[in-house]
């Protein structure tokens, strides 16, 4: 239930999903881990060429962390794998 609630609030849609949530009351921190389904394909719009590429597979991903708005008084961080195109 918790993961589904955060997916709705953050508007995370297929093929993306929340794989894990870590809530630490003592350090006042919430970490949300976002992943995508294995074998998913993505699209990318190249602004320089004004062209959209579709059906791209994600490999050679890197982990990245973003600071999100606080969740009440708790710091909130989003963690996800991403691919540099």
C-alpha positions as CSV (number, residue, x, y, z in Angstrom):
1,X,0.0,0.0,0.0
2,X,2.7,2.5,0.9
3,X,4.6,2.1,-2.4
4,X,1.4,2.4,-4.4
5,X,0.5,5.6,-2.5
6,X,3.8,7.2,-3.3
7,X,3.6,6.1,-6.9
8,X,0.3,7.9,-7.3
9,X,1.4,11.0,-5.4
10,X,4.7,11.3,-7.5
11,X,2.9,10.3,-10.7
12,X,5.2,7.4,-11.4
13,X,3.8,5.3,-14.2
14,X,4.6,2.1,-16.1
15,X,7.3,1.0,-16.8
16,X,8.6,2.9,-13.7
17,X,7.7,1.8,-10.2
18,X,8.9,2.3,-6.6
19,X,11.1,-0.6,-5.7
20,X,11.8,0.4,-2.1
21,X,11.0,3.0,0.6
22,X,13.3,3.7,3.6
23,X,12.0,5.9,6.4
24,X,14.3,6.9,9.2
25,X,12.6,8.7,12.0
26,X,15.8,9.4,13.9
27,X,17.6,11.1,11.0
28,X,14.3,12.6,9.7
29,X,14.8,11.2,6.2
30,X,12.7,9.5,3.6
31,X,14.4,7.7,0.7
32,X,12.4,6.6,-2.3
33,X,13.9,4.1,-4.8
34,X,12.6,4.2,-8.3
35,X,13.3,1.5,-10.9
36,X,11.9,0.3,-14.2
37,X,10.8,-3.1,-15.4
38,X,13.5,-5.2,-17.0
39,X,13.3,-5.1,-20.8
40,X,11.4,-1.8,-20.9
41,X,11.8,0.5,-23.8
42,X,11.9,4.3,-23.7
43,X,11.6,7.2,-26.1
44,X,13.9,10.2,-26.3
45,X,13.4,13.6,-28.1
46,X,16.6,15.1,-29.5
47,X,16.1,18.9,-29.4
48,X,19.1,19.5,-31.7
49,X,17.8,17.3,-34.4
50,X,14.1,17.8,-33.7
51,X,13.7,14.1,-33.8
52,X,12.1,11.5,-31.5
53,X,13.8,8.1,-31.0
54,X,11.5,5.3,-29.8
55,X,12.0,1.7,-28.6
56,X,15.3,2.5,-26.9
57,X,16.6,-0.2,-24.5
58,X,18.2,1.0,-21.2
59,X,21.6,-0.5,-20.5
60,X,24.7,1.0,-18.9
61,X,22.6,2.7,-16.3
62,X,23.9,4.9,-13.5
63,X,22.4,5.6,-10.1
64,X,21.5,9.1,-9.4
65,X,19.9,10.8,-6.3
66,X,17.8,14.0,-6.3
67,X,16.7,16.0,-3.3
68,X,12.9,16.3,-3.4
69,X,10.6,18.6,-1.4
70,X,10.5,17.7,2.2
71,X,7.8,15.2,3.4
72,X,6.5,17.3,6.3
73,X,9.6,17.7,8.5
74,X,11.5,14.9,6.8
75,X,14.1,15.3,4.1
76,X,13.1,13.4,1.0
77,X,15.4,11.9,-1.6
78,X,14.6,10.1,-4.9
79,X,17.0,7.4,-6.1
80,X,16.8,6.0,-9.6
81,X,18.8,4.4,-12.4
82,X,19.1,6.5,-15.5
83,X,20.7,6.2,-18.9
84,X,22.6,9.1,-20.6
85,X,21.6,9.0,-24.3
